[in-house]
């Protein structure tokens, strides 16, 4: 499976942004997916996940109520809708494919910068 994240950019506090993760054909219905982020000097952190088929979603406490993960099988893509962005959301965001309990493929990240 191949993944490519896009949609990052420079925004202001309170703005919204949608990140996209393009998934190789046929993989969208075969895996669960997650979004992670890594800020400078910090570990990579879990942000959100969606189950295979999209029925179950999970979020980090820090983004609950602000971020929404969803998928579109027709477009072979997984999205992360980010609302009410804060400076602490600044990071490189990565999408990943999950099989069982392990994330087995990672895409190149996309930078999100939130100015105060």
C-alpha positions as CSV (number, residue, x, y, z in Angstrom):
1,X,0.0,0.0,0.0
2,X,1.2,3.5,-0.8
3,X,0.1,6.7,0.8
4,X,0.7,10.3,0.2
5,X,-0.4,13.1,2.5
6,X,-1.2,16.6,1.3
7,X,-3.1,19.7,2.2
8,X,-0.9,21.2,4.8
9,X,-0.1,24.9,5.0
10,X,0.3,28.0,7.0
11,X,-2.9,29.1,8.8
12,X,-3.9,31.3,11.7
13,X,-5.3,30.3,15.0
14,X,-8.9,29.3,14.7
15,X,-8.7,28.5,11.0
16,X,-9.7,25.2,9.4
17,X,-7.7,22.9,7.1
18,X,-8.4,19.6,5.5
19,X,-5.6,17.1,5.0
20,X,-5.9,14.4,2.4
21,X,-4.2,11.0,2.2
22,X,-4.2,9.4,-1.3
23,X,-4.2,5.7,-1.0
24,X,-3.2,3.2,-3.6
25,X,-6.1,1.5,-5.4
26,X,-7.9,-1.3,-3.6
27,X,-6.1,-0.5,-0.4
28,X,-8.8,1.8,0.9
29,X,-11.1,-1.1,1.6
30,X,-8.4,-3.4,2.9
31,X,-6.9,-1.4,5.8
32,X,-7.7,0.8,8.7
33,X,-6.0,4.2,8.6
34,X,-4.6,6.7,11.0
35,X,-3.2,10.2,11.2
36,X,-0.2,11.0,13.3
37,X,1.8,14.2,13.8
38,X,5.3,15.1,14.9
39,X,6.3,18.5,16.2
40,X,9.9,19.6,16.4
41,X,11.7,18.0,19.2
42,X,8.8,15.8,20.1
43,X,7.8,12.2,19.6
44,X,5.4,11.2,16.8
45,X,1.9,11.3,18.4
46,X,-1.3,9.6,17.4
47,X,-4.0,12.0,16.2
48,X,-6.9,10.0,14.8
49,X,-7.8,6.6,13.3
50,X,-10.6,5.1,11.3
51,X,-11.4,1.4,11.0
52,X,-11.6,-0.6,7.9
53,X,-15.0,0.4,6.4
54,X,-15.1,3.6,8.4
55,X,-17.5,2.5,11.2
56,X,-15.2,3.2,14.1
57,X,-13.2,6.4,14.7
58,X,-10.8,7.2,17.5
59,X,-9.2,10.5,18.4
60,X,-6.5,11.8,20.7
61,X,-7.9,13.8,23.6
62,X,-6.1,16.9,22.3
63,X,-8.1,17.0,19.1
64,X,-11.5,15.5,20.1
65,X,-14.3,17.8,19.1
66,X,-12.0,19.7,16.7
67,X,-10.7,17.1,14.2
68,X,-12.7,14.6,12.1
69,X,-11.3,11.6,10.2
70,X,-13.2,10.2,7.3
71,X,-12.6,8.2,4.2
72,X,-13.9,8.2,0.7
73,X,-13.6,4.8,-1.0
74,X,-14.6,6.2,-4.4
75,X,-11.6,8.6,-4.3
76,X,-9.2,6.2,-2.6
77,X,-8.6,8.8,0.1
78,X,-8.6,9.4,3.8
79,X,-9.1,12.9,5.2
80,X,-8.5,14.8,8.3
81,X,-10.8,17.8,8.8
82,X,-9.1,20.1,11.3
83,X,-11.1,22.9,12.8
84,X,-10.3,25.5,15.5
85,X,-6.6,25.1,14.9
86,X,-4.2,26.1,17.6
87,X,-0.5,26.9,17.6
88,X,0.1,23.6,19.4
89,X,-1.3,21.7,16.4
90,X,1.8,22.8,14.4
91,X,3.5,19.7,13.2
92,X,4.3,17.4,10.3
93,X,1.2,15.2,9.7
94,X,1.5,11.7,8.5
95,X,-1.1,9.2,7.3
96,X,-0.6,5.5,7.9
97,X,-2.2,2.2,7.0
98,X,-3.0,-0.3,9.7
99,X,-3.3,-4.1,9.5
100,X,-4.4,-5.8,12.7
101,X,-2.7,-3.9,15.5
102,X,0.2,-2.5,13.6
103,X,0.7,0.4,11.3
104,X,2.5,-1.1,8.3
105,X,2.9,1.7,5.8
106,X,3.5,5.4,6.1
107,X,3.2,8.2,3.7
108,X,5.4,11.3,3.4
109,X,4.2,14.0,5.8
110,X,2.6,17.3,5.2
111,X,3.5,20.4,7.2
112,X,0.8,22.2,9.2
113,X,1.8,25.5,10.8
114,X,-0.6,27.5,12.9
115,X,0.4,31.0,13.7
116,X,-0.8,32.8,16.9
